[in-house]
Amino acid sequence: MAFVLTGAVIVEDRGSLISYRKRCGSCGYIEGGSTTSSAPLVGAVSVGSFTCQKCRSINELRIQG
Ligand SMILES: [Zn+2]
């Protein structure tokens, strides 16, 4: 089971696959479309970044397995 450290909200957790929506830490905007990816291994952290569509802030995305 994965959980978000920063930058997203999980909408579906299917064990090895997770779906999440990116959430901006600056303005709170949540992207409309969800992203599906494989869940990180237990104890590992998946790191990425994205630009907010609303305020253009660059956000860090961290999901821990
Ligand atoms: Zn924003």
N, CA, C, O and the ligand as a Tripos MOL2 file, in Angstrom:
@<TRIPOS>MOLECULE
protein
  261   259    66     0     0
PROTEIN
NO_CHARGES

@<TRIPOS>ATOM
      1 N           0.8400   -1.2030    0.0000 N.3       1 MET1
      2 CA          0.0000    0.0000    0.0000 C.3       1 MET1
      3 C           0.8690    1.2450    0.0000 C.2       1 MET1
      4 O           1.7170    1.4180    0.8750 O.2       1 MET1
      5 N           0.6610    2.0970   -0.9670 N.am      2 ALA2
      6 CA          1.4760    3.2970   -1.1210 C.3       2 ALA2
      7 C           0.7920    4.4830   -0.4450 C.2       2 ALA2
      8 O          -0.4290    4.5140   -0.2940 O.2       2 ALA2
      9 N           1.6090    5.4570   -0.0440 N.am      3 PHE3
     10 CA          1.0120    6.6990    0.4290 C.3       3 PHE3
     11 C           1.8340    7.8800   -0.0570 C.2       3 PHE3
     12 O           3.0270    7.7640   -0.3380 O.2       3 PHE3
     13 N           1.1640    9.0150   -0.1490 N.am      4 VAL4
     14 CA          1.7820   10.2080   -0.7170 C.3       4 VAL4
     15 C           2.4780   11.0080    0.3770 C.2       4 VAL4
     16 O           1.8880   11.3060    1.4160 O.2       4 VAL4
     17 N           3.7380   11.3500    0.1300 N.am      5 LEU5
     18 CA          4.4430   12.2260    1.0510 C.3       5 LEU5
     19 C           4.1700   13.6820    0.6970 C.2       5 LEU5
     20 O           3.9650   14.5170    1.5780 O.2       5 LEU5
     21 N           4.1700   13.9780   -0.5990 N.am      6 THR6
     22 CA          3.8590   15.3370   -1.0220 C.3       6 THR6
     23 C           3.4860   15.3660   -2.5010 C.2       6 THR6
     24 O           3.9810   14.5550   -3.2830 O.2       6 THR6
     25 N           2.6220   16.2910   -2.8830 N.am      7 GLY7
     26 CA          2.3920   16.5760   -4.2940 C.3       7 GLY7
     27 C           1.2910   15.8200   -4.9910 C.2       7 GLY7
     28 O           1.1210   15.9700   -6.2010 O.2       7 GLY7
     29 N           0.5300   15.0060   -4.2680 N.am      8 ALA8
     30 CA         -0.5180   14.2450   -4.9490 C.3       8 ALA8
     31 C          -1.5480   13.7400   -3.9530 C.2       8 ALA8
     32 O          -1.3350   13.7760   -2.7410 O.2       8 ALA8
     33 N          -2.6570   13.2730   -4.4810 N.am      9 VAL9
     34 CA         -3.6170   12.5280   -3.6790 C.3       9 VAL9
     35 C          -3.9070   11.2170   -4.4160 C.2       9 VAL9
     36 O          -4.1270   11.2130   -5.6270 O.2       9 VAL9
     37 N          -3.9050   10.1320   -3.6880 N.am     10 ILE10
     38 CA         -4.1690    8.8310   -4.3050 C.3      10 ILE10
     39 C          -5.6760    8.6540   -4.4530 C.2      10 ILE10
     40 O          -6.4310    8.8370   -3.4980 O.2      10 ILE10
     41 N          -6.1020    8.2950   -5.6620 N.am     11 VAL11
     42 CA         -7.5280    8.0750   -5.8920 C.3      11 VAL11
     43 C          -7.8600    6.5910   -5.9410 C.2      11 VAL11
     44 O          -8.9990    6.2010   -5.6840 O.2      11 VAL11
     45 N          -6.8710    5.7580   -6.2720 N.am     12 GLU12
     46 CA         -7.1190    4.3290   -6.2880 C.3      12 GLU12
     47 C          -5.8210    3.5890   -5.9890 C.2      12 GLU12
     48 O          -4.7730    3.9030   -6.5540 O.2      12 GLU12
     49 N          -5.8970    2.6160   -5.1050 N.am     13 ASP13
     50 CA         -4.7280    1.8250   -4.7400 C.3      13 ASP13
     51 C          -5.0590    0.3670   -5.0010 C.2      13 ASP13
     52 O          -5.8840   -0.2270   -4.3070 O.2      13 ASP13
     53 N          -4.4120   -0.2040   -6.0030 N.am     14 ARG14
     54 CA         -4.6880   -1.5950   -6.3580 C.3      14 ARG14
     55 C          -3.4940   -2.4860   -6.0360 C.2      14 ARG14
     56 O          -3.2710   -3.4960   -6.7040 O.2      14 ARG14
     57 N          -2.7380   -2.1190   -5.0320 N.am     15 GLY15
     58 CA         -1.5910   -2.9270   -4.6450 C.3      15 GLY15
     59 C          -0.3520   -2.5690   -5.4350 C.2      15 GLY15
     60 O           0.4350   -1.7170   -5.0210 O.2      15 GLY15
     61 N          -0.1770   -3.2270   -6.5830 N.am     16 SER16
     62 CA          1.0150   -2.9610   -7.3900 C.3      16 SER16
     63 C           0.8150   -1.7700   -8.3170 C.2      16 SER16
     64 O           1.7800   -1.2430   -8.8710 O.2      16 SER16
     65 N          -0.4320   -1.3460   -8.4870 N.am     17 LEU17
     66 CA         -0.7290   -0.1820   -9.3240 C.3      17 LEU17
     67 C          -1.4610    0.8620   -8.4940 C.2      17 LEU17
     68 O          -2.3470    0.5440   -7.7010 O.2      17 LEU17
     69 N          -1.0690    2.1160   -8.6960 N.am     18 ILE18
     70 CA         -1.7920    3.1840   -8.0110 C.3      18 ILE18
     71 C          -2.2020    4.2420   -9.0300 C.2      18 ILE18
     72 O          -1.5380    4.4410  -10.0480 O.2      18 ILE18
     73 N          -3.3000    4.9060   -8.7350 N.am     19 SER19
     74 CA         -3.7170    6.0580   -9.5200 C.3      19 SER19
     75 C          -3.7470    7.2570   -8.5970 C.2      19 SER19
     76 O          -4.2270    7.1770   -7.4660 O.2      19 SER19
     77 N          -3.2330    8.3630   -9.0880 N.am     20 TYR20
     78 CA         -3.2060    9.5530   -8.2380 C.3      20 TYR20
     79 C          -3.4650   10.8030   -9.0740 C.2      20 TYR20
     80 O          -3.3330   10.8020  -10.2980 O.2      20 TYR20
     81 N          -3.8320   11.8450   -8.3800 N.am     21 ARG21
     82 CA         -3.9750   13.1480   -9.0070 C.3      21 ARG21
     83 C          -2.9290   14.0700   -8.4200 C.2      21 ARG21
     84 O          -2.6990   14.0830   -7.2110 O.2      21 ARG21
     85 N          -2.3030   14.8350   -9.2830 N.am     22 LYS22
     86 CA         -1.2860   15.7810   -8.8110 C.3      22 LYS22
     87 C          -1.9580   16.9390   -8.0880 C.2      22 LYS22
     88 O          -2.9690   17.4760   -8.5420 O.2      22 LYS22
     89 N          -1.3700   17.3170   -6.9420 N.am     23 ARG23
     90 CA         -1.9310   18.4230   -6.1660 C.3      23 ARG23
     91 C          -0.8440   19.4600   -5.9280 C.2      23 ARG23
     92 O           0.2560   19.1370   -5.4810 O.2      23 ARG23
     93 N          -1.1680   20.7020   -6.2330 N.am     24 CYS24
     94 CA         -0.2130   21.7990   -6.0580 C.3      24 CYS24
     95 C          -0.1140   22.1820   -4.5870 C.2      24 CYS24
     96 O          -1.1260   22.3940   -3.9200 O.2      24 CYS24
     97 N           1.1220   22.2680   -4.0870 N.am     25 GLY25
     98 CA          1.3270   22.6550   -2.7020 C.3      25 GLY25
     99 C           1.1750   24.1460   -2.4770 C.2      25 GLY25
    100 O           1.0040   24.5840   -1.3400 O.2      25 GLY25
    101 N           1.2340   24.9300   -3.5400 N.am     26 SER26
    102 CA          1.1530   26.3810   -3.4030 C.3      26 SER26
    103 C          -0.2890   26.8830   -3.3920 C.2      26 SER26
    104 O          -0.6700   27.6760   -2.5300 O.2      26 SER26
    105 N          -1.0950   26.4170   -4.3600 N.am     27 CYS27
    106 CA         -2.4580   26.9450   -4.4690 C.3      27 CYS27
    107 C          -3.5240   25.8880   -4.1820 C.2      27 CYS27
    108 O          -4.7060   26.2180   -4.0950 O.2      27 CYS27
    109 N          -3.1260   24.6300   -4.0340 N.am     28 GLY28
    110 CA         -4.0880   23.5990   -3.7020 C.3      28 GLY28
    111 C          -4.8350   23.0220   -4.8820 C.2      28 GLY28
    112 O          -5.7280   22.1930   -4.7070 O.2      28 GLY28
    113 N          -4.4820   23.4510   -6.0860 N.am     29 TYR29
    114 CA         -5.1630   22.9600   -7.2760 C.3      29 TYR29
    115 C          -4.8970   21.4650   -7.4740 C.2      29 TYR29
    116 O          -3.7570   21.0120   -7.3600 O.2      29 TYR29
    117 N          -5.9420   20.7100   -7.7660 N.am     30 ILE30
    118 CA         -5.8100   19.2810   -8.0450 C.3      30 ILE30
    119 C          -6.1220   19.0430   -9.5090 C.2      30 ILE30
    120 O          -7.1920   19.4140   -9.9920 O.2      30 ILE30
    121 N          -5.1960   18.4290  -10.2080 N.am     31 GLU31
    122 CA         -5.3830   18.1770  -11.6310 C.3      31 GLU31
    123 C          -6.5860   17.2870  -11.8880 C.2      31 GLU31
    124 O          -6.8830   16.3810  -11.1090 O.2      31 GLU31
    125 N          -7.2720   17.5540  -12.9850 N.am     32 GLY32
    126 CA         -8.4870   16.8130  -13.2990 C.3      32 GLY32
    127 C          -8.2330   15.3570  -13.6330 C.2      32 GLY32
    128 O          -8.9480   14.4760  -13.1570 O.2      32 GLY32
    129 N          -7.2360   15.1000  -14.4380 N.am     33 GLY33
    130 CA         -6.9560   13.7330  -14.8560 C.3      33 GLY33
    131 C          -6.0970   13.0120  -13.8420 C.2      33 GLY33
    132 O          -5.2640   13.6260  -13.1750 O.2      33 GLY33
    133 N          -6.2950   11.7220  -13.7230 N.am     34 SER34
    134 CA         -5.4580   10.9680  -12.8100 C.3      34 SER34
    135 C          -4.3550   10.2560  -13.5850 C.2      34 SER34
    136 O          -4.4900    9.9700  -14.7750 O.2      34 SER34
    137 N          -3.2780    9.9830  -12.8910 N.am     35 THR35
    138 CA         -2.1190    9.3020  -13.4520 C.3      35 THR35
    139 C          -2.0320    7.9210  -12.8270 C.2      35 THR35
    140 O          -2.1430    7.7780  -11.6090 O.2      35 THR35
    141 N          -1.8360    6.9140  -13.6470 N.am     36 THR36
    142 CA         -1.6640    5.5660  -13.1250 C.3      36 THR36
    143 C          -0.2100    5.1480  -13.2920 C.2      36 THR36
    144 O           0.3750    5.3020  -14.3640 O.2      36 THR36
    145 N           0.3550    4.6240  -12.2300 N.am     37 SER37
    146 CA          1.7270    4.1310  -12.3310 C.3      37 SER37
    147 C           1.8850    2.9420  -11.4000 C.2      37 SER37
    148 O           1.0240    2.6690  -10.5630 O.2      37 SER37
    149 N           2.9980    2.2390  -11.5580 N.am     38 SER38
    150 CA          3.2500    1.1300  -10.6560 C.3      38 SER38
    151 C           3.6680    1.6960   -9.3030 C.2      38 SER38
    152 O           4.3780    2.6980   -9.2320 O.2      38 SER38
    153 N           3.2310    1.0590   -8.2570 N.am     39 ALA39
    154 CA          3.5430    1.5150   -6.9070 C.3      39 ALA39
    155 C           5.0150    1.2680   -6.6010 C.2      39 ALA39
    156 O           5.5880    0.2710   -7.0410 O.2      39 ALA39
    157 N           5.6280    2.1820   -5.8420 N.am     40 PRO40
    158 CA          7.0120    1.9450   -5.4350 C.3      40 PRO40
    159 C           7.1150    0.7130   -4.5350 C.2      40 PRO40
    160 O           6.1420    0.3250   -3.8880 O.2      40 PRO40
    161 N           8.2790    0.1150   -4.5000 N.am     41 LEU41
    162 CA          8.5020   -1.0090   -3.5880 C.3      41 LEU41
    163 C           8.3720   -0.5290   -2.1530 C.2      41 LEU41
    164 O           8.5700    0.6520   -1.8650 O.2      41 LEU41
    165 N           8.0400   -1.4460   -1.2570 N.am     42 VAL42
    166 CA          7.8670   -1.0830    0.1470 C.3      42 VAL42
    167 C           9.1470   -0.4320    0.6750 C.2      42 VAL42
    168 O          10.2350   -0.9950    0.5570 O.2      42 VAL42
    169 N           9.0050    0.7360    1.2460 N.am     43 GLY43
    170 CA         10.1420    1.4520    1.7960 C.3      43 GLY43
    171 C          10.8260    2.3760    0.8080 C.2      43 GLY43
    172 O          11.6020    3.2470    1.2010 O.2      43 GLY43
    173 N          10.5400    2.1890   -0.4830 N.am     44 ALA44
    174 CA         11.1520    3.0440   -1.4980 C.3      44 ALA44
    175 C          10.2720    4.2680   -1.7400 C.2      44 ALA44
    176 O           9.0660    4.2410   -1.4940 O.2      44 ALA44
    177 N          10.8940    5.3350   -2.2240 N.am     45 VAL45
    178 CA         10.1620    6.5590   -2.5140 C.3      45 VAL45
    179 C          10.3230    6.8880   -3.9940 C.2      45 VAL45
    180 O          11.4370    6.9700   -4.5120 O.2      45 VAL45
    181 N           9.1970    7.0730   -4.6550 N.am     46 SER46
    182 CA          9.1940    7.4970   -6.0510 C.3      46 SER46
    183 C           9.1470    9.0210   -6.0850 C.2      46 SER46
    184 O           8.2590    9.6310   -5.4890 O.2      46 SER46
    185 N          10.1070    9.6380   -6.7840 N.am     47 VAL47
    186 CA         10.2190   11.0990   -6.7830 C.3      47 VAL47
    187 C          10.0270   11.6360   -8.1900 C.2      47 VAL47
    188 O          10.5780   11.1000   -9.1520 O.2      47 VAL47
    189 N           9.2540   12.6830   -8.3010 N.am     48 GLY48
    190 CA          9.0840   13.3420   -9.5890 C.3      48 GLY48
    191 C           8.7770   14.8010   -9.3650 C.2      48 GLY48
    192 O           8.8110   15.2830   -8.2320 O.2      48 GLY48
    193 N           8.4810   15.5040  -10.4310 N.am     49 SER49
    194 CA          8.0810   16.8950  -10.2880 C.3      49 SER49
    195 C           7.1010   17.2460  -11.3970 C.2      49 SER49
    196 O           7.0540   16.5880  -12.4370 O.2      49 SER49
    197 N           6.3310   18.2770  -11.1610 N.am     50 PHE50
    198 CA          5.3830   18.7300  -12.1680 C.3      50 PHE50
    199 C           5.1300   20.2160  -11.9740 C.2      50 PHE50
    200 O           5.3880   20.7740  -10.9070 O.2      50 PHE50
    201 N           4.6180   20.8480  -13.0280 N.am     51 THR51
    202 CA          4.2880   22.2610  -12.9730 C.3      51 THR51
    203 C           2.7770   22.4140  -12.8360 C.2      51 THR51
    204 O           2.0140   21.8370  -13.6120 O.2      51 THR51
    205 N           2.3560   23.1820  -11.8620 N.am     52 CYS52
    206 CA          0.9280   23.4180  -11.6510 C.3      52 CYS52
    207 C           0.3180   24.1030  -12.8640 C.2      52 CYS52
    208 O           0.8650   25.0800  -13.3770 O.2      52 CYS52
    209 N          -0.8210   23.5860  -13.3220 N.am     53 GLN53
    210 CA         -1.4850   24.1760  -14.4890 C.3      53 GLN53
    211 C          -2.1240   25.5170  -14.1530 C.2      53 GLN53
    212 O          -2.4040   26.3160  -15.0470 O.2      53 GLN53
    213 N          -2.3520   25.7620  -12.8820 N.am     54 LYS54
    214 CA         -3.0600   26.9790  -12.4890 C.3      54 LYS54
    215 C          -2.1040   28.1230  -12.1510 C.2      54 LYS54
    216 O          -2.2170   29.2180  -12.7030 O.2      54 LYS54
    217 N          -1.1540   27.8610  -11.2310 N.am     55 CYS55
    218 CA         -0.2830   28.9520  -10.7730 C.3      55 CYS55
    219 C           1.1540   28.8270  -11.2690 C.2      55 CYS55
    220 O           1.9860   29.6910  -10.9920 O.2      55 CYS55
    221 N           1.4470   27.7570  -11.9990 N.am     56 ARG56
    222 CA          2.7600   27.5530  -12.6110 C.3      56 ARG56
    223 C           3.8760   27.2890  -11.6070 C.2      56 ARG56
    224 O           5.0540   27.3590  -11.9600 O.2      56 ARG56
    225 N           3.5250   26.9880  -10.3710 N.am     57 SER57
    226 CA          4.5460   26.6040   -9.4060 C.3      57 SER57
    227 C           5.0970   25.2330   -9.7650 C.2      57 SER57
    228 O           4.3760   24.3660  -10.2580 O.2      57 SER57
    229 N           6.3700   25.0550   -9.5120 N.am     58 ILE58
    230 CA          6.9700   23.7310   -9.7030 C.3      58 ILE58
    231 C           6.8530   22.9710   -8.3910 C.2      58 ILE58
    232 O           7.3150   23.4250   -7.3450 O.2      58 ILE58
    233 N           6.2290   21.8130   -8.4710 N.am     59 ASN59
    234 CA          5.9660   21.0090   -7.2830 C.3      59 ASN59
    235 C           6.7890   19.7230   -7.3050 C.2      59 ASN59
    236 O           7.0710   19.1670   -8.3660 O.2      59 ASN59
    237 N           7.1570   19.2740   -6.1450 N.am     60 GLU60
    238 CA          7.8140   17.9930   -6.0220 C.3      60 GLU60
    239 C           6.7430   16.9480   -5.7180 C.2      60 GLU60
    240 O           5.7920   17.2020   -4.9780 O.2      60 GLU60
    241 N           6.9220   15.7850   -6.3010 N.am     61 LEU61
    242 CA          5.9720   14.6950   -6.1150 C.3      61 LEU61
    243 C           6.7220   13.5290   -5.4740 C.2      61 LEU61
    244 O           7.7050   13.0380   -6.0290 O.2      61 LEU61
    245 N           6.2630   13.0940   -4.3210 N.am     62 ARG62
    246 CA          6.9150   11.9670   -3.6390 C.3      62 ARG62
    247 C           5.8620   10.9690   -3.1790 C.2      62 ARG62
    248 O           4.9380   11.3160   -2.4430 O.2      62 ARG62
    249 N           6.0130    9.7460   -3.6140 N.am     63 ILE63
    250 CA          5.0980    8.6770   -3.2010 C.3      63 ILE63
    251 C           5.9200    7.5610   -2.6010 C.2      63 ILE63
    252 O           6.8680    7.0790   -3.2200 O.2      63 ILE63
    253 N           5.5680    7.1550   -1.4200 N.am     64 GLN64
    254 CA          6.2880    6.0830   -0.7440 C.3      64 GLN64
    255 C           5.5210    4.7700   -0.8010 C.2      64 GLN64
    256 O           4.3020    4.7230   -0.6340 O.2      64 GLN64
    257 N           6.2700    3.7230   -1.0400 N.am     65 GLY65
    258 CA          5.6540    2.4010   -1.0950 C.3      65 GLY65
    259 C           5.5680    1.7440    0.2650 C.2      65 GLY65
    260 O           5.0720    0.6240    0.3790 O.2      65 GLY65
    261 ZN         -0.7570   25.8910   -8.1060 Zn       66 ZN66
@<TRIPOS>BOND
     1     1     2 1
     2     2     3 1
     3     3     4 2
     4     3     5 am
     5     5     6 1
     6     6     7 1
     7     7     8 2
     8     7     9 am
     9     9    10 1
    10    10    11 1
    11    11    12 2
    12    11    13 am
    13    13    14 1
    14    14    15 1
    15    15    16 2
    16    15    17 am
    17    17    18 1
    18    18    19 1
    19    19    20 2
    20    19    21 am
    21    21    22 1
    22    22    23 1
    23    23    24 2
    24    23    25 am
    25    25    26 1
    26    26    27 1
    27    27    28 2
    28    27    29 am
    29    29    30 1
    30    30    31 1
    31    31    32 2
    32    31    33 am
    33    33    34 1
    34    34    35 1
    35    35    36 2
    36    35    37 am
    37    37    38 1
    38    38    39 1
    39    39    40 2
    40    39    41 am
    41    41    42 1
    42    42    43 1
    43    43    44 2
    44    43    45 am
    45    45    46 1
    46    46    47 1
    47    47    48 2
    48    47    49 am
    49    49    50 1
    50    50    51 1
    51    51    52 2
    52    51    53 am
    53    53    54 1
    54    54    55 1
    55    55    56 2
    56    55    57 am
    57    57    58 1
    58    58    59 1
    59    59    60 2
    60    59    61 am
    61    61    62 1
    62    62    63 1
    63    63    64 2
    64    63    65 am
    65    65    66 1
    66    66    67 1
    67    67    68 2
    68    67    69 am
    69    69    70 1
    70    70    71 1
    71    71    72 2
    72    71    73 am
    73    73    74 1
    74    74    75 1
    75    75    76 2
    76    75    77 am
    77    77    78 1
    78    78    79 1
    79    79    80 2
    80    79    81 am
    81    81    82 1
    82    82    83 1
    83    83    84 2
    84    83    85 am
    85    85    86 1
    86    86    87 1
    87    87    88 2
    88    87    89 am
    89    89    90 1
    90    90    91 1
    91    91    92 2
    92    91    93 am
    93    93    94 1
    94    94    95 1
    95    95    96 2
    96    95    97 am
    97    97    98 1
    98    98    99 1
    99    99   100 2
   100    99   101 am
   101   101   102 1
   102   102   103 1
   103   103   104 2
   104   103   105 am
   105   105   106 1
   106   106   107 1
   107   107   108 2
   108   107   109 am
   109   109   110 1
   110   110   111 1
   111   111   112 2
   112   111   113 am
   113   113   114 1
   114   114   115 1
   115   115   116 2
   116   115   117 am
   117   117   118 1
   118   118   119 1
   119   119   120 2
   120   119   121 am
   121   121   122 1
   122   122   123 1
   123   123   124 2
   124   123   125 am
   125   125   126 1
   126   126   127 1
   127   127   128 2
   128   127   129 am
   129   129   130 1
   130   130   131 1
   131   131   132 2
   132   131   133 am
   133   133   134 1
   134   134   135 1
   135   135   136 2
   136   135   137 am
   137   137   138 1
   138   138   139 1
   139   139   140 2
   140   139   141 am
   141   141   142 1
   142   142   143 1
   143   143   144 2
   144   143   145 am
   145   145   146 1
   146   146   147 1
   147   147   148 2
   148   147   149 am
   149   149   150 1
   150   150   151 1
   151   151   152 2
   152   151   153 am
   153   153   154 1
   154   154   155 1
   155   155   156 2
   156   155   157 am
   157   157   158 1
   158   158   159 1
   159   159   160 2
   160   159   161 am
   161   161   162 1
   162   162   163 1
   163   163   164 2
   164   163   165 am
   165   165   166 1
   166   166   167 1
   167   167   168 2
   168   167   169 am
   169   169   170 1
   170   170   171 1
   171   171   172 2
   172   171   173 am
   173   173   174 1
   174   174   175 1
   175   175   176 2
   176   175   177 am
   177   177   178 1
   178   178   179 1
   179   179   180 2
   180   179   181 am
   181   181   182 1
   182   182   183 1
   183   183   184 2
   184   183   185 am
   185   185   186 1
   186   186   187 1
   187   187   188 2
   188   187   189 am
   189   189   190 1
   190   190   191 1
   191   191   192 2
   192   191   193 am
   193   193   194 1
   194   194   195 1
   195   195   196 2
   196   195   197 am
   197   197   198 1
   198   198   199 1
   199   199   200 2
   200   199   201 am
   201   201   202 1
   202   202   203 1
   203   203   204 2
   204   203   205 am
   205   205   206 1
   206   206   207 1
   207   207   208 2
   208   207   209 am
   209   209   210 1
   210   210   211 1
   211   211   212 2
   212   211   213 am
   213   213   214 1
   214   214   215 1
   215   215   216 2
   216   215   217 am
   217   217   218 1
   218   218   219 1
   219   219   220 2
   220   219   221 am
   221   221   222 1
   222   222   223 1
   223   223   224 2
   224   223   225 am
   225   225   226 1
   226   226   227 1
   227   227   228 2
   228   227   229 am
   229   229   230 1
   230   230   231 1
   231   231   232 2
   232   231   233 am
   233   233   234 1
   234   234   235 1
   235   235   236 2
   236   235   237 am
   237   237   238 1
   238   238   239 1
   239   239   240 2
   240   239   241 am
   241   241   242 1
   242   242   243 1
   243   243   244 2
   244   243   245 am
   245   245   246 1
   246   246   247 1
   247   247   248 2
   248   247   249 am
   249   249   250 1
   250   250   251 1
   251   251   252 2
   252   251   253 am
   253   253   254 1
   254   254   255 1
   255   255   256 2
   256   255   257 am
   257   257   258 1
   258   258   259 1
   259   259   260 2
@<TRIPOS>SUBSTRUCTURE
     1 MET1         2 RESIDUE 1 A MET
     2 ALA2         6 RESIDUE 1 A ALA
     3 PHE3        10 RESIDUE 1 A PHE
     4 VAL4        14 RESIDUE 1 A VAL
     5 LEU5        18 RESIDUE 1 A LEU
     6 THR6        22 RESIDUE 1 A THR
     7 GLY7        26 RESIDUE 1 A GLY
     8 ALA8        30 RESIDUE 1 A ALA
     9 VAL9        34 RESIDUE 1 A VAL
    10 ILE10       38 RESIDUE 1 A ILE
    11 VAL11       42 RESIDUE 1 A VAL
    12 GLU12       46 RESIDUE 1 A GLU
    13 ASP13       50 RESIDUE 1 A ASP
    14 ARG14       54 RESIDUE 1 A ARG
    15 GLY15       58 RESIDUE 1 A GLY
    16 SER16       62 RESIDUE 1 A SER
    17 LEU17       66 RESIDUE 1 A LEU
    18 ILE18       70 RESIDUE 1 A ILE
    19 SER19       74 RESIDUE 1 A SER
    20 TYR20       78 RESIDUE 1 A TYR
    21 ARG21       82 RESIDUE 1 A ARG
    22 LYS22       86 RESIDUE 1 A LYS
    23 ARG23       90 RESIDUE 1 A ARG
    24 CYS24       94 RESIDUE 1 A CYS
    25 GLY25       98 RESIDUE 1 A GLY
    26 SER26      102 RESIDUE 1 A SER
    27 CYS27      106 RESIDUE 1 A CYS
    28 GLY28      110 RESIDUE 1 A GLY
    29 TYR29      114 RESIDUE 1 A TYR
    30 ILE30      118 RESIDUE 1 A ILE
    31 GLU31      122 RESIDUE 1 A GLU
    32 GLY32      126 RESIDUE 1 A GLY
    33 GLY33      130 RESIDUE 1 A GLY
    34 SER34      134 RESIDUE 1 A SER
    35 THR35      138 RESIDUE 1 A THR
    36 THR36      142 RESIDUE 1 A THR
    37 SER37      146 RESIDUE 1 A SER
    38 SER38      150 RESIDUE 1 A SER
    39 ALA39      154 RESIDUE 1 A ALA
    40 PRO40      158 RESIDUE 1 A PRO
    41 LEU41      162 RESIDUE 1 A LEU
    42 VAL42      166 RESIDUE 1 A VAL
    43 GLY43      170 RESIDUE 1 A GLY
    44 ALA44      174 RESIDUE 1 A ALA
    45 VAL45      178 RESIDUE 1 A VAL
    46 SER46      182 RESIDUE 1 A SER
    47 VAL47      186 RESIDUE 1 A VAL
    48 GLY48      190 RESIDUE 1 A GLY
    49 SER49      194 RESIDUE 1 A SER
    50 PHE50      198 RESIDUE 1 A PHE
    51 THR51      202 RESIDUE 1 A THR
    52 CYS52      206 RESIDUE 1 A CYS
    53 GLN53      210 RESIDUE 1 A GLN
    54 LYS54      214 RESIDUE 1 A LYS
    55 CYS55      218 RESIDUE 1 A CYS
    56 ARG56      222 RESIDUE 1 A ARG
    57 SER57      226 RESIDUE 1 A SER
    58 ILE58      230 RESIDUE 1 A ILE
    59 ASN59      234 RESIDUE 1 A ASN
    60 GLU60      238 RESIDUE 1 A GLU
    61 LEU61      242 RESIDUE 1 A LEU
    62 ARG62      246 RESIDUE 1 A ARG
    63 ILE63      250 RESIDUE 1 A ILE
    64 GLN64      254 RESIDUE 1 A GLN
    65 GLY65      258 RESIDUE 1 A GLY
    66 ZN66       261 GROUP 0 **** ****
